[in-house]
Amino acid sequence: MKHIEESKGINYQKSEVFCRMLRSAGMDVDYRGVPYSVDAGYKMLMMLAEEKKLPDGVVFFSDTIAPSFIRAAYELKIRIPEDMSIVSMDNLHCGRFTIPSLTTMDFCRYDQGRIAL
């Protein structure tokens, strides 16, 4: 498991929990954090393509990273969802404008905040 990500913010925490859940379900997880930016998804897919380690599916912990990943897939002629599945978390509006539309999970931040209080 490679961690390139420096910060320990909310996306890092979400990723740690989700990776732990996937591993406990018997799934192989190769977590590759990249410094957060709007082009982090692009950089990530190009890195995987260079290593010739293209996954069957990718889970993002923030919808804002997925559009650049989808752009890289388009440039590499990787068809989504036919060749690679993509799922994200946050249910932000940016996922509605990608082609294809981003599959995303809503964590209902209001309820999370209410429960936390």
Salt bridges, closest charged atoms under 4 A:
GLU16 OE2 - HIS3 NE2 3.48
ASP30 OD2 - ARG32 NH2 2.99
ASP39 OD1 - LYS43 NZ 3.73
GLU51 OE1 - ARG32 NH1 2.99
GLU75 OE2 - ARG71 NE 3.01
ASP83 OD1 - ARG79 NH2 2.82
ASP90 OD1 - LYS14 NZ 2.75
ASP90 OD1 - ARG109 NH2 2.95
ASP111 OD1 - ARG114 NH2 3.55
